[in-house]
């Protein structure tokens, strides 16, 4: 039976984490799921929420999933990358993803992952994603449309020119981890982009043009409050992985860097 492992790193996210959990445990499937929450000793109500759902799952309150293991840990780590890597070492999985504690999966997401990725010879897949606000209302639709256009035809030079793939839509098979291991613990904002650049230089991903997840944007989140630093680090990573073959990609990434920061600053000023 196919087994999917999902890891959620979390710290003080009681405002959103319940919706993240529900987006996973309310899905129906005929495969096994291992859901791991790595909590960094939250001081809000996160632990209480995790305890509640641990009991609910043990008591089989979610009828649609017969094979689910819920694991929660509350301990210090060196950051998000370190938290994910700790469980990648011990998780027993065929397909893996990590989902941040303020993002959600779309209905039937995991069923479609098995349908398309597991039955494909590709080792990794990415999908379409919506952007939502604190109340789950879709926002920034023009940015979503722009990304959807970029997603249609994947190429490595395009990935080097702009980080256009939403992390919460990316799933991969275990053989990828066995070959490339985990995330760079020195990367805290762009570890997903670094991992893609490392892997996809060798393996092209499978693209499925269906919405599979929701990225939650709000101005106090990492993406909302640290976007200049994030985009600067993405440019540095593009420089690291680009070689003489990808000089045009690097030039385009510099252009996209300034373009994206200007757009984000305008949207931030307008509170959109």
QUINOR-V371324 format. One record per backbone hydrogen bond with DSSP energy under -1.0 kcal/mol. CO is the residue of the C=O (numbers start at 0). NH is the residue of the N-H. If there is no record, write none. Layout:
{{CO,NH} {CO,NH}}
This chain:
{{1,31} {2,93} {2,94} {3,33} {4,96} {5,35} {6,98} {7,37} {9,39} {12,15} {12,16} {15,18} {15,19} {16,20} {17,21} {18,22} {20,23} {20,24} {21,25} {23,26} {31,3} {32,68} {33,5} {34,70} {35,7} {36,72} {37,9} {38,40} {38,74} {44,48} {45,49} {46,50} {47,51} {48,52} {49,53} {50,54} {51,55} {52,56} {53,57} {54,58} {55,60} {56,59} {61,64} {63,28} {66,32} {68,34} {70,36} {72,38} {78,82} {79,83} {80,84} {81,85} {82,86} {83,87} {84,88} {86,90} {93,173} {94,4} {95,171} {96,6} {99,102} {103,213} {105,108} {107,111} {108,112} {109,113} {110,114} {111,115} {112,116} {112,117} {116,119} {122,172} {123,205} {124,170} {125,207} {127,211} {129,214} {130,138} {131,216} {132,135} {136,132} {139,143} {140,144} {141,145} {142,146} {143,147} {144,148} {145,149} {146,150} {154,158} {155,159} {156,160} {157,161} {161,163} {165,168} {166,169} {170,124} {171,95} {172,175} {173,177} {174,178} {175,179} {176,180} {183,186} {189,193} {190,194} {191,195} {192,196} {193,197} {194,198} {195,199} {198,201} {198,202} {205,125} {207,209} {209,127} {211,105} {212,129} {213,103} {214,131} {217,220} {220,224} {221,225} {225,229} {226,230} {227,231} {228,232} {229,233} {230,234} {231,235} {232,236} {233,237} {234,238} {235,239} {236,240} {237,241} {242,245} {245,249} {246,250} {247,251} {248,252} {249,253} {250,254} {251,255} {252,256} {253,257} {254,258} {255,259} {256,260} {257,261} {258,262} {259,263} {260,264} {261,265} {262,266} {263,267} {264,268} {265,269} {266,271}}
